[in-house]
Amino acid sequence: MTAKTIDRSRDLSQSLDKLSADERMKAASDYLRGTIAHGLLDRITGAMPSAGDVKLMKFQGIYQQDDRDLRDERRRQKLEPAYQFMIRVRMPGGVCTPEQWLKLDGLARQHGSQTLRVTTRQTFQFHWVLKDSLRPIIQGLHEVLLDTVAACGDDSRGVMCTVNPESSLFHAQIAALAKQVSDHVIPKTRAYHEIWYGAERIASSGPEEPFYGRTYMPRKFKIGFALPPSNDIDVFAQDVGFIAIGDANGLQGFNVAIGGGMGRTDNAPETYPRLASVIGFIPADKVFACADAAMTVQRDYGDRKDRMHARFKYTIDDKGLDWIKAEIERHMGSKFEAERPYEFTSNGDVFGWVETPDGRHHLTLFVENGRLDLAWLDTLRDVARIHTGKFRMTANQNVIIADVEADDRAAIDAVLESHGKAPGHVSALRRNSIACVALPTCGLAMAESERYLPTLIDKLEPILANHGLAEEPITIRMSGCPNGCSRPYIGEIALTGRAPGKYNLYLGGGFRGERLNRMVLENAGESAILETLDEVLGRYAKEREPGEHFGDFTIRAGIVREVTEGRFFND
């Protein structure tokens, strides 16, 4: 980073009286140290005693939560909430070695209530972790070169990368680039090493955070790499999305899309989901400069007074796309070239065995909502013991046993068969479903999501079968609140929680992740949702055109109006 960049970051930290409480908290945190190390020693409570430390730990991949199923009973017994923690691993591009898998498995069995969860950002989360288990998990991850740095917090989150086997021509190259970018953009403070590894604090004459400064980013910042024709990472939901452009001669570079984000706040119409806007093409050697420049613009101009208005998408809409593009070019030191042609055909996963041109074989396994229970852990532990390739986590919460030699397929199939996990029939709707965790652990959840979506699909499958649509691929997304962790506002069918048993229903998103949906029911219960979907799916079965996707049909038939501006969805 240039000296000017560092100075600008310092300037932001010197006007704290004008900034939000969270900004002042970050500035006073001693570069994310706070009093976390002291709070971990407190045995009186299962929580972190300082509210500031709870927020700071997010920068280190850790969320403090409690079991909301037990809240009322514990309150009646005059007990503190059943505190526990969620730990999110930093795993750029979702790539994991068998050795790392076995370590994750062992830590989950010992400290994570015998469960792991594959997230919608291609990594793992440990749930139900007690405070005494935080350090053993993080130190265990370190033994296999994994960490949780910047998996949450106001920084650049884990970098995503397409893992669809059909896109494997450039996958190794792009996956390596995603890892390099992730290592490049994470905070440089030594706080993580001191708190979790017991490292000594080392004095330095240089700035501890040469890019982030004392106040880091205004809000989270997400980066992803997509390899057409697969848009499995939903590249238009990223703050910065790099769309790979290549030909038979290799990788040419990337189209760059900026300003995506799914989050919104209930009853706050000034907040909204937005799809990223493509602003041009860069050669591959400009990726780091482009990422730095985009983050610099957001760091310097993002809203630090109102956190609901602090994402990059709002900075872009406030300043104007052309102005932001020009600022990125200025910091990057070069102009964007004209956007190159590309095409996405799906944002889902390809299930079963796939052979790629390099002679490798890849098996994608459906894991409903990404929840790896003990049966799945047992199965995949035995696979990891004989597997010599890689595992890949998909952005749709599934697992790929990747880079398998042809001669090894039979052994992997035998392991899956012995555990009753051999790939079987799963309905098209279920294969294209995503849900966030929601209740009972997420503090933002207003309704069920992961625990309810499978039941709702059970009731939708007969409706689809009745209309002859049982094998029609339709994307369905569910979140327990409007915040959008399951990227619901892109789904052809989507539900976001409003209250226990009540959801907003949205229709009309793009099957390829290219269009937002619109609300058709507000604060509705299950019966109203099923009745509406039965009617619309019935019309789709009778009136659709050849090859027409469900989301496209709802717009052509006038059931919902198309979102043409990439941001407004329920007006």
C-alpha positions as CSV (number, residue, x, y, z in Angstrom):
1,M,0.0,0.0,0.0
2,T,1.2,3.5,-0.7
3,A,1.9,6.1,2.0
4,K,-1.1,8.1,0.9
5,T,-3.3,5.0,1.5
6,I,-1.9,4.6,5.0
7,D,-2.4,8.3,5.8
8,R,-6.0,8.2,4.7
9,S,-6.6,5.2,7.0
10,R,-5.1,7.1,9.9
11,D,-7.3,10.1,9.1
12,L,-10.4,8.0,9.5
13,S,-9.2,6.9,12.9
14,Q,-8.7,10.4,14.1
15,S,-12.3,11.6,13.8
16,L,-13.8,9.1,16.1
17,D,-16.2,11.5,17.8
18,K,-18.1,11.7,14.5
19,L,-18.3,7.9,14.0
20,S,-20.6,5.1,15.3
21,A,-20.0,3.3,18.6
22,D,-18.7,0.2,16.7
23,E,-16.1,2.4,15.0
24,R,-14.9,3.8,18.3
25,M,-14.8,0.3,19.7
26,K,-12.6,-0.9,16.9
27,A,-10.3,2.1,17.2
28,A,-9.9,1.5,21.0
29,S,-9.3,-2.3,20.6
30,D,-5.5,-2.2,20.2
31,Y,-5.8,-3.8,16.8
32,L,-8.5,-6.4,17.7
33,R,-6.9,-7.5,21.0
34,G,-9.3,-5.9,23.4
35,T,-9.5,-7.9,26.6
36,I,-10.2,-11.2,24.9
37,A,-7.3,-13.1,26.5
38,H,-8.4,-12.0,29.9
39,G,-12.1,-12.8,29.2
40,L,-11.2,-16.4,28.2
41,L,-10.0,-17.0,31.7
42,D,-13.2,-16.0,33.4
43,R,-14.8,-19.2,34.7
44,I,-17.8,-17.5,36.3
45,T,-19.7,-17.3,33.0
46,G,-19.9,-19.3,29.8
47,A,-19.9,-16.0,27.9
48,M,-17.3,-13.4,27.2
49,P,-17.8,-10.8,30.0
50,S,-17.1,-7.8,27.7
51,A,-19.6,-6.9,25.0
52,G,-16.8,-5.3,23.1
53,D,-14.8,-8.5,23.1
54,V,-17.8,-10.4,21.7
55,K,-17.7,-8.1,18.7
56,L,-13.9,-8.2,18.3
57,M,-14.0,-12.0,18.3
58,K,-16.0,-11.9,15.1
59,F,-12.8,-10.6,13.3
60,Q,-11.2,-13.8,14.5
61,G,-14.0,-16.0,13.1
62,I,-16.0,-16.5,16.4
63,Y,-19.6,-15.7,17.2
64,Q,-20.9,-15.9,20.8
65,Q,-24.4,-17.4,20.7
66,D,-26.8,-19.1,23.1
67,D,-29.4,-21.9,22.8
68,R,-32.6,-20.0,22.1
69,D,-34.6,-23.2,22.7
70,L,-33.6,-23.0,26.3
71,R,-33.8,-19.3,26.9
72,D,-37.2,-19.1,28.6
73,E,-36.6,-22.2,30.8
74,R,-33.2,-20.9,31.9
75,R,-34.7,-17.5,32.6
76,R,-37.3,-19.1,34.8
77,Q,-34.6,-20.9,36.7
78,K,-32.7,-17.7,37.1
79,L,-29.7,-19.1,35.1
80,E,-27.7,-17.3,32.5
81,P,-28.4,-18.3,28.9
82,A,-26.9,-21.5,27.6
83,Y,-23.9,-19.7,26.0
84,Q,-21.8,-21.4,23.4
85,F,-19.9,-20.3,20.3
86,M,-19.8,-20.8,16.6
87,I,-16.4,-20.9,14.9
88,R,-16.0,-20.4,11.2
89,V,-12.9,-21.6,9.4
90,R,-11.1,-19.6,6.7
91,M,-11.0,-21.9,3.7
92,P,-10.4,-19.9,0.5
93,G,-12.2,-21.5,-2.5
94,G,-13.6,-24.3,-0.3
95,V,-10.6,-26.5,-0.9
96,C,-9.6,-29.0,1.9
97,T,-7.0,-31.8,2.0
98,P,-7.8,-35.2,3.5
99,E,-5.4,-34.4,6.4
100,Q,-7.3,-31.2,7.1
101,W,-10.6,-33.0,6.9
102,L,-9.6,-35.6,9.5
103,K,-8.5,-32.8,11.8
104,L,-11.8,-31.0,11.4
105,D,-13.6,-34.2,12.0
106,G,-11.7,-34.9,15.2
107,L,-12.2,-31.4,16.5
108,A,-15.9,-31.6,15.8
109,R,-16.2,-34.9,17.6
110,Q,-14.3,-33.7,20.7
111,H,-15.5,-30.1,20.9
112,G,-18.3,-29.4,18.4
113,S,-21.1,-31.6,19.6
114,Q,-20.3,-34.2,16.9
115,T,-21.4,-32.0,14.0
116,L,-19.9,-29.8,11.3
117,R,-21.7,-27.5,8.9
118,V,-20.8,-26.6,5.4
119,T,-21.6,-22.9,4.9
120,T,-22.9,-21.0,1.9
121,R,-19.4,-19.4,1.6
122,Q,-17.7,-22.8,1.1
123,T,-16.2,-23.4,4.5
124,F,-17.0,-25.1,7.8
125,Q,-18.6,-23.9,11.0
126,F,-18.3,-25.6,14.4
127,H,-21.4,-25.1,16.5
128,W,-22.2,-25.7,20.2
129,V,-18.6,-24.9,21.2
130,L,-18.0,-24.1,24.9
131,K,-15.7,-21.4,25.9
132,D,-13.0,-23.8,27.2
133,S,-12.9,-25.4,23.8
134,L,-12.2,-22.3,21.7
135,R,-8.4,-22.4,22.1
136,P,-8.1,-26.2,21.5
137,I,-10.1,-25.9,18.3
138,I,-8.1,-23.0,16.9
139,Q,-4.8,-24.5,17.9
140,G,-5.9,-27.8,16.4
141,L,-6.7,-26.0,13.1
142,H,-3.3,-24.4,13.2
143,E,-1.7,-27.9,13.2
144,V,-3.0,-28.5,9.6
145,L,-2.4,-24.9,8.4
146,L,-6.0,-23.7,8.9
147,D,-7.2,-20.7,10.8
148,T,-10.3,-18.6,11.4
149,V,-8.8,-15.1,10.7
150,A,-11.3,-12.7,9.1
151,A,-14.0,-15.3,8.7
152,C,-16.3,-12.7,10.2
153,G,-16.0,-9.0,11.1
154,D,-15.5,-5.7,9.3
155,D,-12.8,-7.0,7.0
156,S,-12.5,-9.0,3.8
157,R,-14.2,-12.3,4.4
158,G,-13.2,-15.7,3.1
159,V,-12.7,-15.6,-0.7
160,M,-15.0,-17.8,-2.7
161,C,-14.2,-19.7,-5.9
162,T,-16.3,-21.9,-8.3
163,V,-15.8,-25.6,-7.6
164,N,-18.2,-27.1,-10.1
165,P,-16.2,-30.0,-11.7
166,E,-17.4,-29.0,-15.2
167,S,-15.5,-25.8,-14.8
168,S,-12.2,-27.4,-14.1
169,L,-10.2,-26.2,-17.1
170,F,-8.9,-23.2,-15.1
171,H,-10.0,-24.4,-11.6
172,A,-6.5,-25.1,-10.2
173,Q,-5.2,-21.8,-11.3
174,I,-8.2,-19.8,-10.1
175,A,-8.4,-21.7,-6.8
176,A,-4.7,-20.9,-6.1
177,L,-5.4,-17.2,-7.0
178,A,-8.4,-17.2,-4.5
179,K,-6.1,-18.5,-1.8
180,Q,-3.5,-15.9,-2.6
181,V,-6.0,-13.0,-2.6
182,S,-7.4,-14.3,0.7
183,D,-4.0,-14.3,2.3
184,H,-3.3,-10.8,0.9
185,V,-6.5,-9.1,2.2
186,I,-6.8,-10.4,5.7
187,P,-5.8,-8.2,8.7
188,K,-2.1,-8.2,9.5
189,T,-2.4,-7.7,13.3
190,R,-0.6,-10.2,15.4
191,A,-3.5,-10.2,17.9
192,Y,-4.8,-13.6,16.6
193,H,-1.4,-15.3,17.1
194,E,-1.0,-13.8,20.6
195,I,-4.5,-14.7,21.9
196,W,-4.9,-18.2,20.4
197,Y,-1.3,-19.5,19.8
198,G,0.4,-17.8,22.8
199,A,2.8,-15.8,20.7
200,E,4.7,-13.0,22.3
201,R,3.9,-9.5,21.2
202,I,6.7,-8.1,19.0
203,A,7.5,-4.4,18.8
204,S,7.7,-3.0,15.3
205,S,8.5,0.4,13.9
206,G,6.0,0.0,11.1
207,P,2.2,0.2,11.2
208,E,0.5,-2.9,12.6
209,E,-2.3,-2.6,10.0
210,P,-0.8,-0.8,7.0
211,F,-4.1,-1.1,5.1
212,Y,-6.9,-1.4,7.5
213,G,-5.7,1.1,10.1
214,R,-7.3,1.2,13.6
215,T,-11.0,1.1,12.3
216,Y,-10.7,-1.6,9.6
217,M,-13.6,-1.7,7.0
218,P,-17.0,0.0,7.6
219,R,-18.6,-3.4,7.3
220,K,-17.8,-6.9,5.9
221,F,-16.4,-7.1,2.4
222,K,-16.8,-10.2,0.2
223,I,-14.8,-11.3,-2.8
224,G,-15.4,-14.3,-5.1
225,F,-14.1,-15.9,-8.3
226,A,-16.6,-17.4,-10.8
227,L,-15.7,-19.7,-13.7
228,P,-18.4,-19.6,-16.4
229,P,-20.6,-21.4,-17.3
230,S,-21.1,-22.1,-13.6
231,N,-22.2,-19.3,-11.3
232,D,-22.3,-21.6,-8.2
233,I,-20.8,-18.9,-5.9
234,D,-23.5,-16.3,-7.0
235,V,-20.8,-13.9,-8.1
236,F,-23.3,-11.0,-8.3
237,A,-23.9,-11.3,-4.6
238,Q,-20.2,-10.4,-3.9
239,D,-18.8,-6.9,-3.1
240,V,-16.2,-7.7,-5.7
241,G,-16.7,-10.6,-8.1
242,F,-14.1,-11.7,-10.6
243,I,-15.6,-13.6,-13.6
244,A,-12.9,-15.7,-15.3
245,I,-12.5,-15.2,-19.1
246,G,-10.3,-17.7,-20.9
247,D,-10.0,-19.8,-24.1
248,A,-8.0,-22.8,-25.3
249,N,-4.8,-20.8,-24.8
250,G,-5.5,-20.2,-21.1
251,L,-6.8,-17.6,-18.7
252,Q,-7.1,-14.1,-20.3
253,G,-8.3,-12.2,-17.2
254,F,-11.5,-11.3,-15.5
255,N,-14.6,-9.3,-15.9
256,V,-15.1,-7.3,-12.6
257,A,-18.4,-6.9,-10.9
258,I,-18.9,-4.7,-7.9
259,G,-21.5,-3.8,-5.3
260,G,-23.4,-7.1,-4.6
261,G,-24.9,-7.8,-1.3
262,M,-27.9,-9.7,0.0
263,G,-28.5,-8.1,3.4
264,R,-31.4,-6.0,4.3
265,T,-33.1,-4.9,7.6
266,D,-36.7,-5.6,8.4
267,N,-39.0,-2.6,8.2
268,A,-36.1,-0.5,6.9
269,P,-36.9,0.2,3.2
270,E,-33.7,2.2,2.8
271,T,-31.8,-1.2,3.1
272,Y,-32.0,-3.6,0.2
273,P,-30.3,-6.4,-1.6
274,R,-28.3,-5.5,-4.7
275,L,-26.7,-7.4,-7.5
276,A,-23.2,-6.5,-8.5
277,S,-22.6,-4.3,-11.6
278,V,-20.0,-5.4,-14.2
279,I,-17.7,-2.5,-14.8
280,G,-15.1,-3.9,-17.2
281,F,-12.3,-6.4,-17.8
282,I,-8.8,-6.6,-16.3
283,P,-5.9,-8.9,-17.2
284,A,-5.1,-11.6,-14.7
285,D,-2.0,-9.8,-13.4
286,K,-4.2,-6.9,-12.2
287,V,-6.3,-8.9,-9.7
288,F,-4.5,-7.9,-6.6
289,A,-4.3,-4.2,-7.6
290,C,-8.0,-4.3,-8.4
291,A,-9.0,-5.9,-5.1
292,D,-6.8,-3.4,-3.2
293,A,-8.3,-0.5,-5.1
294,A,-11.9,-1.5,-4.5
295,M,-11.3,-2.1,-0.8
296,T,-9.5,1.2,-0.6
297,V,-12.5,3.1,-2.1
298,Q,-14.9,1.4,0.3
299,R,-12.6,1.8,3.3
300,D,-12.3,5.6,2.6
301,Y,-15.8,6.4,1.5
302,G,-18.1,3.8,3.2
303,D,-20.5,5.0,5.8
304,R,-19.0,4.8,9.3
305,K,-21.9,6.5,11.0
306,D,-24.8,4.2,10.1
307,R,-23.9,0.5,10.0
308,M,-27.2,-0.3,8.2
309,H,-25.8,1.9,5.4
310,A,-22.2,0.8,5.5
311,R,-21.9,-1.9,2.8
312,F,-20.1,-1.2,-0.5
313,K,-23.4,-1.4,-2.4
314,Y,-24.7,1.7,-0.6
315,T,-21.4,3.6,-1.2
316,I,-21.8,2.8,-4.9
317,D,-25.4,3.9,-5.1
318,D,-24.7,7.1,-3.1
319,K,-21.6,8.1,-5.1
320,G,-22.6,6.7,-8.5
321,L,-21.2,3.7,-10.3
322,D,-19.2,5.8,-12.8
323,W,-17.6,7.8,-9.9
324,I,-16.7,4.6,-8.0
325,K,-15.3,3.0,-11.2
326,A,-13.1,6.0,-11.8
327,E,-11.8,5.9,-8.2
328,I,-11.0,2.2,-8.5
329,E,-9.1,2.9,-11.8
330,R,-7.2,5.8,-10.1
331,H,-6.1,3.6,-7.2
332,M,-5.4,0.7,-9.5
333,G,-3.3,2.8,-11.8
334,S,-4.9,1.6,-15.0
335,K,-8.3,1.7,-16.8
336,F,-10.7,-1.1,-17.2
337,E,-11.0,-2.6,-20.6
338,A,-14.4,-3.3,-22.2
339,E,-16.4,-6.2,-20.7
340,R,-15.6,-9.6,-22.4
341,P,-18.4,-12.0,-23.5
342,Y,-19.4,-14.8,-21.0
343,E,-22.4,-16.9,-20.2
344,F,-23.7,-18.5,-17.0
345,T,-26.0,-21.5,-17.3
346,S,-26.7,-22.4,-13.7
347,N,-25.8,-21.5,-10.1
348,G,-26.4,-25.1,-8.9
349,D,-24.1,-28.1,-8.4
350,V,-23.6,-31.1,-10.7
351,F,-24.2,-34.3,-8.7
352,G,-22.8,-37.7,-9.1
353,W,-19.5,-38.7,-10.7
354,V,-18.0,-36.3,-13.3
355,E,-14.9,-36.9,-15.3
356,T,-13.0,-33.8,-16.4
357,P,-10.6,-33.4,-19.4
358,D,-7.6,-33.9,-17.2
359,G,-8.6,-37.4,-16.5
360,R,-9.7,-36.8,-12.9
361,H,-13.0,-37.9,-11.4
362,H,-15.1,-35.9,-9.0
363,L,-18.1,-37.0,-6.9
364,T,-20.5,-34.3,-5.7
365,L,-22.6,-35.5,-2.7
366,F,-25.8,-33.8,-1.6
367,V,-25.7,-32.7,2.0
368,E,-29.0,-31.2,3.0
369,N,-28.4,-27.6,4.2
370,G,-24.7,-28.5,4.7
371,R,-25.4,-30.3,8.0
372,L,-22.8,-33.0,8.6
373,D,-24.2,-35.1,11.4
374,L,-22.5,-38.0,13.0
375,A,-23.5,-40.4,10.3
376,W,-22.0,-38.1,7.6
377,L,-18.9,-37.5,9.8
378,D,-18.3,-41.3,10.1
379,T,-18.8,-41.7,6.3
380,L,-16.5,-38.9,5.2
381,R,-13.8,-39.8,7.8
382,D,-13.5,-43.2,6.2
383,V,-13.3,-41.6,2.8
384,A,-10.6,-39.2,3.9
385,R,-8.5,-42.1,5.2
386,I,-8.2,-43.5,1.7
387,H,-8.6,-40.4,-0.5
388,T,-5.5,-39.0,-2.1
389,G,-7.1,-36.0,-3.8
390,K,-9.0,-33.0,-2.3
391,F,-12.3,-32.2,-0.9
392,R,-14.2,-29.2,-2.1
393,M,-17.0,-27.4,-0.3
394,T,-19.6,-25.9,-2.6
395,A,-21.4,-22.6,-2.1
396,N,-24.6,-24.7,-2.2
397,Q,-23.6,-26.5,1.0
398,N,-22.6,-29.7,-0.7
399,V,-19.3,-31.7,-0.6
400,I,-17.2,-32.8,-3.6
401,I,-14.8,-35.7,-3.3
402,A,-12.4,-34.2,-5.9
403,D,-9.4,-35.2,-7.9
404,V,-9.9,-38.9,-7.7
405,E,-7.9,-41.3,-9.8
406,A,-10.0,-43.6,-12.0
407,D,-8.7,-46.7,-10.2
408,D,-9.8,-45.3,-6.8
409,R,-13.5,-44.7,-7.6
410,A,-14.6,-48.2,-6.6
411,A,-13.0,-47.9,-3.2
412,I,-14.8,-44.6,-2.5
413,D,-18.1,-46.0,-3.8
414,A,-17.6,-49.0,-1.4
415,V,-17.1,-46.7,1.6
416,L,-20.2,-44.7,0.8
417,E,-22.3,-47.9,0.2
418,S,-21.1,-49.4,3.5
419,H,-22.4,-46.3,5.4
420,G,-25.7,-46.1,3.5
421,K,-24.6,-42.9,1.9
422,A,-24.3,-44.0,-1.7
423,P,-25.8,-41.3,-4.0
424,G,-29.5,-41.9,-4.4
425,H,-32.5,-40.1,-5.8
426,V,-33.0,-36.6,-4.4
427,S,-35.7,-34.4,-5.9
428,A,-34.6,-31.5,-8.1
429,L,-36.1,-29.0,-5.7
430,R,-34.2,-30.4,-2.8
431,R,-31.0,-30.5,-4.8
432,N,-31.4,-26.8,-5.5
433,S,-32.2,-25.8,-1.9
434,I,-30.2,-23.7,0.5
435,A,-31.0,-22.7,4.1
436,C,-29.2,-20.7,6.8
437,V,-28.7,-22.0,10.3
438,A,-31.2,-19.7,12.0
439,L,-32.8,-21.1,15.2
440,P,-31.8,-22.2,17.8
441,T,-28.3,-20.6,17.7
442,C,-28.4,-17.5,15.5
443,G,-29.3,-14.4,17.5
444,L,-30.8,-12.7,14.5
445,A,-33.2,-15.4,13.5
446,M,-36.9,-14.5,13.5
447,A,-38.1,-17.9,12.3
448,E,-36.8,-21.4,11.6
449,S,-34.8,-22.1,8.5
450,E,-32.4,-25.1,8.4
451,R,-34.7,-27.2,10.7
452,Y,-37.8,-26.3,8.7
453,L,-36.9,-26.2,5.0
454,P,-36.6,-30.0,4.6
455,T,-40.2,-30.3,6.0
456,L,-41.5,-27.6,3.7
457,I,-39.9,-29.4,0.7
458,D,-41.6,-32.6,1.9
459,K,-44.9,-30.9,1.3
460,L,-43.9,-29.2,-1.9
461,E,-42.7,-32.4,-3.6
462,P,-46.2,-33.9,-4.0
463,I,-47.4,-30.6,-5.4
464,L,-44.6,-30.6,-8.0
465,A,-45.3,-34.3,-8.8
466,N,-49.0,-33.5,-9.2
467,H,-48.1,-30.9,-11.8
468,G,-45.6,-33.1,-13.6
469,L,-42.7,-31.0,-12.3
470,A,-40.9,-33.4,-10.0
471,E,-37.6,-33.3,-11.9
472,E,-37.8,-29.6,-12.9
473,P,-34.8,-27.7,-11.4
474,I,-36.1,-24.8,-9.4
475,T,-33.9,-22.9,-6.9
476,I,-35.4,-22.4,-3.4
477,R,-33.7,-20.5,-0.6
478,M,-34.7,-19.9,3.0
479,S,-33.3,-17.5,5.7
480,G,-34.6,-17.1,9.2
481,C,-34.4,-13.4,9.0
482,P,-34.1,-10.7,6.2
483,N,-30.3,-10.6,6.5
484,G,-29.9,-13.0,3.6
485,C,-27.2,-15.5,4.6
486,S,-28.6,-18.1,2.2
487,R,-28.7,-15.5,-0.6
488,P,-32.5,-15.8,-0.8
489,Y,-33.2,-12.7,-2.9
490,I,-31.7,-14.5,-5.9
491,G,-33.8,-17.7,-5.5
492,E,-36.6,-18.5,-7.9
493,I,-38.5,-19.3,-4.7
494,A,-37.4,-17.7,-1.5
495,L,-38.6,-17.3,2.0
496,T,-37.3,-15.0,4.8
497,G,-38.4,-15.3,8.4
498,R,-40.6,-12.6,10.0
499,A,-41.8,-14.3,13.1
500,P,-42.2,-18.0,14.4
501,G,-43.9,-19.8,11.6
502,K,-44.3,-16.7,9.4
503,Y,-42.3,-15.8,6.2
504,N,-42.1,-13.4,3.3
505,L,-42.4,-15.3,0.0
506,Y,-40.5,-14.1,-3.0
507,L,-40.7,-15.3,-6.6
508,G,-38.9,-14.5,-9.9
509,G,-35.2,-14.7,-9.2
510,G,-32.9,-15.9,-11.9
511,F,-31.9,-19.6,-12.2
512,R,-28.4,-18.5,-13.2
513,G,-28.1,-16.0,-10.3
514,E,-28.5,-13.0,-12.6
515,R,-31.8,-11.5,-11.3
516,L,-33.4,-10.5,-8.0
517,N,-36.8,-11.7,-7.0
518,R,-39.9,-9.8,-5.6
519,M,-42.1,-10.3,-2.7
520,V,-45.5,-11.9,-3.4
521,L,-46.7,-12.7,0.2
522,E,-45.8,-10.9,3.4
523,N,-45.8,-12.4,6.9
524,A,-47.5,-15.6,5.6
525,G,-47.9,-19.0,7.3
526,E,-47.3,-22.4,5.7
527,S,-50.8,-22.9,4.4
528,A,-50.9,-19.6,2.5
529,I,-47.4,-20.3,1.1
530,L,-48.3,-23.8,-0.1
531,E,-51.6,-22.6,-1.6
532,T,-49.8,-19.8,-3.5
533,L,-47.0,-22.0,-4.8
534,D,-49.5,-24.7,-5.8
535,E,-51.4,-22.2,-8.0
536,V,-48.2,-20.6,-9.6
537,L,-46.6,-24.0,-10.2
538,G,-49.8,-25.3,-11.8
539,R,-49.7,-22.3,-14.2
540,Y,-46.1,-22.9,-14.9
541,A,-46.7,-26.6,-15.8
542,K,-49.5,-25.6,-18.2
543,E,-48.2,-22.3,-19.7
544,R,-44.4,-22.5,-19.8
545,E,-42.4,-22.4,-23.0
546,P,-39.9,-25.1,-23.9
547,G,-36.8,-24.8,-21.7
548,E,-38.2,-21.9,-19.7
549,H,-37.1,-21.7,-16.1
550,F,-39.6,-21.1,-13.3
551,G,-38.3,-17.7,-12.4
552,D,-38.4,-16.5,-16.0
553,F,-42.0,-17.8,-16.3
554,T,-43.2,-15.8,-13.3
555,I,-42.1,-12.6,-15.0
556,R,-43.3,-13.4,-18.5
557,A,-46.7,-14.4,-17.0
558,G,-47.0,-11.2,-15.1
559,I,-47.0,-12.9,-11.7
560,V,-44.1,-10.6,-10.6
561,R,-42.5,-7.6,-12.3
562,E,-38.9,-8.0,-13.4
563,V,-36.2,-6.3,-11.3
564,T,-34.4,-4.3,-13.9
565,E,-32.2,-2.0,-11.7
566,G,-30.5,-4.8,-9.8
567,R,-31.6,-3.5,-6.4
568,F,-35.3,-2.8,-5.7
569,F,-37.4,-5.9,-5.1
570,N,-40.7,-5.3,-3.3
571,D,-42.1,-1.9,-4.5
